[in-house]
């Protein structure tokens, strides 16, 4: 889009004026905050298509994170609010096309991973089933409502898409009954599901099954704890929408019951003991006794739970989990000359993700802590003044994804948070 909404320009100017003592923050903020609007949005008859960056597709997850900081401007600017409405329109159009898909084409152009052995279609870029692909658009719609008081987004398209989402989450409580399979014949095992595309064996837990992580890598055990916690929280938000706005108490009850079943499963199966004997959340479990502890930079992850409104930041179980995540107990926690933080098996070993650094700051109330992270982020762009997917903490000129809009907007959200400009939850 060529025209930046007035509210976004005004918010940019406000932040720049606040960055007098942090000139580099202001410079990077101005560049990254406008980049998504200028370069990632394409409007058509289905709403606004949001490019993830240097991949010509729209992820349900990424597009929500790319839009979330603009909610602050949307509170008082109808132009920004209208932009967000059109993104939501596209997200629910996508969800109605296929609730199992994670990434979509702008048109029915057959681009993307069309050779994958799954039920592909011309609109689908990739069909890796990730719970968060259903949760993120609902969460954005809820936050949009809470920040603007506009309920016009809860229309027939929203109703159709969210019914599909809830039905899918319900079906996947018993994955043996699921129609979903996925295989990709490549050398990278993280890009496919074992057992002829059905994933590993699981027991019934009340939680809902997940094929892939928000990194787009296959789960080791197919009950992801952060994904299920996100589903629990979003189902409660959806129940509130259906009860208070749509006046459908039956569907609201269905959402609440499913949320409760998932939460009971998390409590029963999703907690383990760390190396120091502390109770912590597992990252993935299978309901058969196997549990995996780690954390991955992509959100939802364990460190992001308070940011997503799923648990209090001072909750002892979360604090124990956070301490373990930010230590060598997490095999994807790395330290280098210029930075330390969480990486991902999705990128080279040792690489740290700006998304994870920003999330560290967003889930810590200490202003000095946030300041240190922001200083690290602007010092590790490899002289590009843009955030990347991952970077070498010993040589930030080595990085992946030269244009990764999600990371840019996570940096922006941390800057806004530092100056007490926050999305109302």
N, C-alpha and C positions, 0 to 999 in steps of 0.2 A: 504494500500500500504506500502511496506517495504522500498522503496527507496524514500527519500525526494529530490525533485528537488534542483539543485544547487542554484537557485535564492532565494528559500525560506530559505535555510541554511545561505546564505550570508545576507539576510535581518534580520534573527534572530540574527546573530553575530553583525550586525550593531546596532540593538536595545539594545542588552546586553551591548555594549560598551557605549551607551548613558545613560544607567541606573546606572551609577556609584553612583550618589547621591540617587538613588531609587532602592536599591538592591532587595527588595521584588517584585517590578514591574517586573524587569528583570527575576527573578526566575519563577514567575507565567506566564509571557509572553512566555518564552522558553517552558514551559510545555504545555500550551494551544495552542500555535501556531503550534506546531508539532503534537498535539494530533489528530486533524482532519485528517491530512495526513496519520498518522500511523494507525489510528483505525476506521475511518469513511468511507473510500473510498474502493469500490470494483469494479474492472474493468471487463467488459464482452463485448459481441458483440454489445451491445446497447450503449456503452460509459462507463462512470463512475457513478455508483450508490453511492449516498451519504446518509449514515445513519444519522438520526437526533441525535443519541446518544443511550440512553438506551431503545429506542423503535425501533424494527427492520423494519423500513420503511423510505422512502424518501419523505419529504415534498418539494414541489416546492419553497415555501417561505424560509424555513430553509436552504435549500441547496444553495440558492443564497447568503444569509447572511453568510453562512459558507465559501463560496468561495471569497466573495468580497475583503477582505484584501489581498488576494494573487494576485490581479490585480497589486498591487504595484511592486511585484517581476516579474510579467509577462511582464512588459514594456521592460525589457532588458534580459529576460531569456526565450528562446524558449521552454525549458522543462516545465516550469511552465505554459506558454501559452498553450501548448499542453494538459496539464492536464485540464485546464479550458475549452478548446474546447470539450473535451470528456464529461465533466459535462454538458455543454450546449447541446451536442448531446443527452444525456439521458433526459434532461429536455424537449426537444422538442419531443422526442419519447413519453414521458409521456403525454404531452399535446395533441398529436395526438390520443392517446388511449382514452382519455376522458377529454374534457375541463372543465367539472364540478367537477372533482376529485381534492382533495387537497393533498392526500398522496398515495404512490404507493409501491407495492412489487417489489423486485428485479427480480423475475421470476413470471410466471403465476401459483402461488402456492396456490391461494385461501385463503391466510391469511388475517388477519385484521377483519374488522367489516362486515362480510359477511351476518349477519342476519338483517342488516339495510334494511328498506323498501325504496329502491331506485334502480336504474339500476346498481347494482354492477357487477363486473367481476373479473376474476382470478388475473388480474394485479393490482387491486385496493385495497389498504389498507383501505381507507376511502373516502367517496364521499360527503363531506360537501363543498358546493359551496361557495368559497371565491374569490372575484375579484382579490386579490393579487396573487392567484395561477397562474393566466394568466399574470399578470403584471411583477412579479419578473424575470422570465426567459428572457423576452424581455428586461427588464432593464439591466440584466447581459450581454446579448449579445451586447447591445448598449455600455455599459461601456467597455466591452472587446474590441470592435472596436476602441473606442476613446483612449484607453490606449495602444493598440498594433498596430493599423493601419491594422490589419488583417481582411479582408472581406470574407475569405473563409467559415466562419460560416453561411453566408447568402445563403444557398443552398436550394435545393428542399424541404428538410425536414423542414427547417426553414419556408419556404414559406407556406407549407401545414399547419403547426401548427399555424402560426400567422393568417392565414385566418380563421381558426377555432376559434381562440381567439377573433378576431374582430367581427365575426358573432355572437358569444355567447354574447359579450357585447352589441351588437346591439339588439338582441332578448330580452335581459333582460331590455331594456328600457321600454318594455311593458310586464311585468311579466305575465300578464293574458294569453299571447300567448306562454309562456314557457312550454317545456316538463318536466321541472325539479320539482321533489318533493322529500322530504326526511323526513322519520320518524324513530325514534329509540325508542323502548319501554323500557325505563329505568326510574328510579325515578328522575334523574337529568333533570329538564326541559330545561336547557341550551344545552342539547345534541340532541334536536329534534326541528322540526318546527311545529308551531300550524296550525290550519285550514287544517287538513288532509295532512300535509306536504308541504303546499304552502306558509306558513308564513302569517304575518298579512296583512291587507288591505293597499294598497298604491294607491296614485294618480300618474298621469303622471307628471314627472318633467324635463325630458331630461336626468336625471341621470340614471345610470344603477343599477339594483337590486342586492342585496347581501344577501345570506342566512345566512352566518356565518361570525363572526369576525376573525381576524388573531389569536385569542386565541383558535379558533375552537369552541367557544360558539355562540349560536344563537343570531342574532341581535334582539333587542327589536323593532326597526323601521328599515325597510330594505333598506333604502338609507344611507349607511355609508359615512360620509363626507370624512374622511381620505382615505378610499378605492377609492372613486370617484375622489378625487384629484390625487391619484396615477394613476388611469386609464387615467385621462386627460394628465398627464405628460408623461406617457409611450406611449400613442397614438401619441403624437407629436414626440417622439423619433422614433417610428415606421414609421411615415410619412417621417421623414428625411432619414431613412434607405432605404425605398422604392423609394424615389425621387433621392437620391444621389448615391446609390449603385446599386439597382436593376432596376432603370430606369423605374419604373412602376408608372407613375404620376396619373393614375386613382385610384389605391389602396391607394396611398399616400393621395389623396384628400379625399377618403372615411374615412381614419383615422383622418384627420384634421377636417372634418365636425363633426364626432362623438365626437371628443375631445371638439369642440366648444359647441356642444349641452350639454355635461356633465358640462362644465364650467359655462354656462349660468344657468343651474339648481342649481349648487352650490351657485352661487351668489344670486339667487332668493329665494332659500329655505333653504340654509345651514348656514345662519348667524342668531344669536340671541343676546339677551342682558343679561349680567351677573348680579350678585347681586349688583354690584356697578354702573350699568348703562352703562357699556362699551360694545361695539360691539365685539362679539367673534364668532368663528366657533362652530356650534353644532357638536356633535359626531355622532348622527343618527337622521334622520327625516323620515316621511312617506309621505310627499307631501300632507297631509290632515290637516295640522296644528299642528301636534304633533312634538315636538323636545326634544331630550335628550342631556344633557350635562354631560360628564364624560370623563375620558381617561383611557385607558387600556395599560398595559406595552408592549403589543405585537405590532409589527410594520407591516403595517403603523398605526400610531396613530397620534393624533393631535400634540404632541410635536416633532414628527420626520419629519414634513413637510419640513423644510429647508435641513435636511440631505438627503432626497430623491430628492432634487432639485426642489421642488414644489412651494416654496415661499421664499422670502428673509427673513433671520433671523431677520432683523430690521424692517420688515413690521409691521405697528401699529396693524393691525388685528391679526397677529400672536403673537405679544408681549402681547396683551391683553389676547389672548387665553392661551398662555404659563403661564402667571401669575395666571390665574384661575385654570389651570391644576395643578400647583404646590401649591395648597392651599386647604383648607377644602371644597371649592366649588366642588372639585372633590372627590367623596365619596370613591375613591380608592387611595387617597393620604394618606400615613401613616407616622408616626414619631415614632421612638423608641430610645433606649439608644445608639445604635451604627450606626444608619442610618435613613435617611428619604428619601422617594421617592414614586414612583408609583407602585402599585400592580395590581391585576387582580381578578375578580370574579372566575377565573379558578383555583385559589389556595386559601389556608386558609386566612380568614380575617386577615388583619394586615401584611401579608407577602409582602416584597418588592422584586422587580425583578432586578437583575443585568443588564438585557437588558435595562431597563428603566433608571437606573443610568448612564450607558454608553451613552445612547441617550441624557440625560441631558448635559453631557460633550461635546458630538459631536455637539450639537446645541448652544453652548455658546462659544464665542470667547475669553473669559478671561482665561488665562493660569492658574492662581491661582485656579479658579473654577474647571478646569479640574484636577488639581493636587489633590485637596481635594476629588474629586470623585474617582480618582484612588486609593488614600490612603484608602478610605472607602471600595472599592471593594476588595482589597487584604487583608483587615482586617476582612472581613466577609465571608470567604470561609469555615468556620467551620473547620479550620486546614487541609483542603484538597488541597489547592492551585489550586482549580478548581472553576469555576463559576457554579451556579445552576439556576434552574428555579425561585424559590422564596425562601426567607429566613425570619426568625423571626428577626426583627431588635433589639429585646431585648435579643435574644439568637441565634446567627448565626449557632450554631451547629444543630439547627432545620431547615431543608430545604427540598425542593422537587426536584426530578430529580438529582440523583448523577452524571449523565453524560448527559449534555445538551450542545451540541457542538455549537449551535447558540450563547448562552450566552458567551461561551469561546471566540468566534471570535469577538463578540462585544467589549469585554474587550480589545482584541488585537488591534482592530481598533482604540479605544480611545488612547491606548499607542502610536500607530503609528502617530495619529493625533497630540498628544502632542508634538512630535518631528518633526512636519511639514512634515510627510511622508503620503501623501494622495492620494486617488484614484482620477484621473482626471475625472471630470464630463462633 
